[in-house]
Amino acid sequence: MTDTIVVAVSDSSAAFGAAEVAVAYARRLGARLHLVAVIEDAELGRRLETARGTAGRRELAATAALKHVAALCTSAEVPSTSTCRRGHVAAEILEEALAVDATLIVMARVDRPGHALPYVGSQTLRVLEFAGVPVLVVPVHDDGDRRRAR
């Protein structure tokens, strides 16, 4: 049986960097990736999007991010599947990891310019707290200092 690594995907550069690390790990380990994007389903956010006429942009961004990471998988010859979920980010990532019997979850650390200390976001903290499998939190590096695992 092949190990499955769940990768939290969003349209941030930090998430793309974490996805690159996950692709490299999966290739080395002979694992497959399961990409999951979560669209936060908050009532206030939906009302604001409707009022501003921007409904659907989060879905488009999530779909584009999933396609981008899936293309990275294809070019590295790493098998992948993907899904887009709605709800609370940490809860949906944990549910998806259970559903696909994941052996690892990969997430990005939040990039907070100007902060001296590393910052782990609240969603990542929740996943770390409640995950039944190891969680790899990938740090953010400057573009000039990005260390790619290949």
ABEGO torsion letter per residue (X at the ends): XBBBBBBBBBABAAAAAAAAAAAAAAAAAGBBBBBBBBBBBBAAAAAAAAAAGABGAAAAAAAAAAAAAAAAAAAAGBBBBBBBBBEBAAAAAAAAAAAAGBABBBBBBBBBBGBABBBBBAAAAAAAAABABBBBBBBBBBAAABBBBX
